[in-house]
Amino acid sequence: MLLIGCLPSDPGLRGATGVRLSNGEIVVRVRVCGEPRLVSSVQVASASDVDVVLWRIESQAGSLRDEFTVGETPTDFEQTTTLSEALRPGTNYYATAIEPNRALTLPGVTFDPAELASDVWLTSKGRKLSDEEFRRLDPC
């Protein structure tokens, strides 16, 4: 018998990533599926070649933090790739994060800084959600 679809043992790509502007800075927020909701790394890459990482931070132990300002390094992370220049409007980028317990990349989000707003999150599913909607989003 052939089964088509996602089997219960297949974790798949669960979770969500969102980006928006806050005080002129690009902010990445992640929603991790499962407990604990740890994040081990966050990165921004070129959307045309995701192997070209422009900024990356990592937490060896994993962190419960879920919001990150691009270019800044929270105290529980170390910067492994320094953002060498500001992200340019009119250029597409790809933001994503990794969970330490599953070593899987969360669904990422492609964005152009010129199209970001401060009142909505552009999410990995291409939706625009308010802060409240994104906070209530079930990442599983």
Beta strands, then each sheet from edge to edge (+ up, - down):
strand 1: 16-22
strand 2: 25-31
strand 3: 39-46
strand 4: 49-63
strand 5: 67-69
strand 6: 78-81
strand 7: 93-98
strand 8: 109-111
strand 9: 121-123
strand 10: 128-129
sheet 1: 5+ 2- 1+ 9- 10+
sheet 2: 6+ 4- 3+ 7- 8+
end
